[in-house]
Amino acid sequence: MPFDKKRIRACWAKVVFVISAFIGIAKGVIGLGSDLGWVTVGAKANWFLLYGASGLLLGLILSLILSGQLRGSKRESLELGHERTG
């Protein structure tokens, strides 16, 4: 999960998660509307939706994977009253 409290991620990674979610949802809604005939788009807009948005989404996810921010680093938990040794 992008905002899981057990993992620590950089601020930019959280922003990328939100941006990619909005791009994916918008692409899905417009694609569904186009398939059902509710929305008609021109050839250039259709190309952008199919290839441009998909490429952008893939690039954002790859940047998270290659930077290691997709998994994030595990948060170390300290119990109250116990000091960490070692």
C-alpha positions in Angstrom: 0.0 0.0 0.0 1.4 3.4 -0.8 0.5 5.0 2.5 1.1 1.9 4.7 2.4 3.0 8.2 4.7 0.0 8.3 6.8 1.4 5.4 8.7 4.6 5.0 8.7 6.3 1.5 10.0 9.5 0.2 7.6 12.4 -0.3 8.0 12.4 -4.0 7.1 8.7 -4.2 3.8 9.3 -2.4 3.0 12.1 -5.0 3.9 9.7 -7.8 1.5 7.1 -6.4 -1.3 9.6 -6.3 -0.6 11.0 -9.8 -0.4 7.5 -11.3 -3.7 6.6 -9.6 -5.4 9.6 -11.2 -3.9 8.8 -14.6 -5.0 5.2 -14.4 -8.5 6.0 -13.3 -9.0 8.7 -15.9 -7.6 6.5 -18.7 -10.0 3.6 -17.6 -13.1 5.8 -17.4 -12.4 7.5 -20.7 -11.6 4.1 -22.3 -14.8 2.6 -21.0 -16.9 5.5 -22.1 -15.3 5.3 -25.5 -16.1 1.6 -25.8 -19.7 2.1 -24.7 -20.1 5.0 -27.1 -20.7 7.6 -24.4 -17.6 9.6 -25.3 -16.2 10.1 -28.8 -12.6 11.3 -29.2 -10.6 12.2 -32.2 -7.7 10.2 -33.6 -5.0 12.3 -31.9 -6.8 12.1 -28.5 -7.3 8.4 -28.9 -3.6 7.9 -29.6 -2.7 9.9 -26.6 -5.0 7.9 -24.4 -3.8 4.6 -25.6 -0.1 5.2 -25.9 0.8 8.4 -24.2 -1.0 7.9 -20.9 0.0 4.2 -20.8 3.6 5.2 -21.4 3.5 7.9 -18.8 1.9 5.5 -16.3 4.5 2.8 -17.0 7.3 5.4 -16.7 6.1 6.5 -13.3 5.8 3.0 -12.0 9.2 2.1 -13.3 10.7 5.1 -11.6 9.3 3.8 -8.3 10.6 0.3 -8.9 14.1 1.3 -9.9 14.4 3.7 -7.0 13.3 1.2 -4.5 10.4 3.4 -3.3 7.7 0.9 -4.5 8.4 -1.3 -1.5 9.8 1.4 0.7 12.0 0.8 3.7 10.7 -1.0 6.8 9.9 1.2 9.7 11.7 0.1 12.9 9.3 0.0 15.8 10.5 0.5 19.4 8.4 -0.6 22.3 7.8 1.9 25.1 10.3 1.5 27.9 12.8 -0.6 26.0 16.0 0.7 24.6 17.5 -0.5 21.4 20.7 -2.4 21.8 23.3 -3.4 19.3 
